Amino acid sequence: MQRTLVLAAAGGVAVASVYYAPPLLDVLAADFDLPRATVGTVVTATQVGYGLGLALVVPLGDRLDRRRLIVGQFALSAVALAAVGVAPSARWLLGALAVTGVLAVVTQVLVAHAAGLAEPADRGAAVGTVTGGIVLGILLARVVAGTLADVAGWRAVYLTAAALALVMAELLRRTLPRRPQQRVWLSYPGLLRSTARLFVEVPVLRVRAVLALLTFAAMTVLLTPMALPLSAPPYALSTTAIGLFGLAGAAGALGATRAGRLADRGKARRVTTIGLVVMLAAWLPAVLLPWSLWGLVIGVVAFDFGLQSVHVTNQNVVHRADHRAPSRLTAVYMIFYSIGSAAGAAASTTMYAAAGWRGVCALGAGISLVALAFFLVTERITDRRNRHDALPHGPHPRRRRLLPRGR
């Protein structure tokens, strides 16, 4: 359990580097003379880098020693974060943030490593604990970024993060066991091809990956432009106060920590449905921001509760699809997460410039509604297919094995 908690803490530290920017958008726009309608590209750059890392780095966890891969990524992340902290121009900033995103995918190697170290009966709980740490890192990043930016400027946020990444690299080097793991013996191009085939081969992965795209698009629609109305009249909140909204989200995320255990007990469908309904309902109080800060607080708590429930359950279901490919399954799932996050970040600031906070909430609610409808429809199709397969149709042809055996 102690090792799982260390992995959860490491996941939170790593993923926070991707989410320090949202509460700093107003400050970054002023410092680098970026228009408000396009300042969301600061978030998008990191998410694009994250997506590239998911496709090109995370699959290596099934081929290389995950312990060495994890420690090495944290060490390189420290260099990238320091480069962000000393950025002299907008181009430098965006480039360094993209590299930071590539290296931040160590979070997903951590999830795969936790799943591999856990016993099968405890796999959902282990994945849930580490994923909970990651979600808390996403949410608390706003608090840390806002407070540090007020005290010492936005550059101190990234320089502090660089130092913390170095500390975490050393802690993981000493903590993670030197244990042999099941690996696949493929060339790097072959590893990438097998990763792409998983999306075609595993139906549950396709469904859960699309859900990740939609739910995290809705998340960044909510989080990315939030600093803009909160920093403007009548509220005119400081970056510290804006960052404190992350504590509200953390409360919601902590409320959903049992999702992995419930999925282990066969209740993945119920947990997913409830989570998606809560995410959709959260936009009703959130739209009240122009009149009440409490509406936004309630909306953030509810939204993050639903998001955490869906995300933990998604990963639990995906990891059960094939125990030999945890890193590659995670990579495919999280690529869609990254696409959704990047698209939501870019669309949200554009929508805010065009239609204000109401437009943002309408966009987020629309995405959440599509996610709920998609899940219900695909589950109904799956039920019909299962009933059909249960009927006697004669022997089924043997399925061709697409995944290589580990050694």
ABEGO torsion letter per residue (X at the ends): XAAAAAAAAAAAAAAAAAAAAAAAAAAAAAAAGBBAAAAAAAAAAAAAAAAAAAAAAAAAAAABBAAAAAAAAAAAAAAAAAAAAABABAAAAAAAAAAAAAAAAAAAAAAAAAAAABBAAAAAAAAAAAAAAAAAAAAAAAAAAAAAAAAAEAAAAAAAAAAAAAAAAAAAAAABBBBBBBBBBBBAAAAAAAAAAAAAABAAAAAAAAAAAAAAAAAAAAAAAAAAAAABOAAGBBAAAAAAAAAAAAAAAAAAAAAAAAAAAGAAAAAAAAAAAAAAAAAAAAAAAAABAAAAAAAAAAAAAAAAAAAAAAAAAAAAABAAAAAAAAAAAAAAAAAAAAAAAAAAAAAAAAAEAAAAAAAAAAAAAAAAAAAAAAAAAAAAAAAAAABBAEBBBBBBBABBBBX
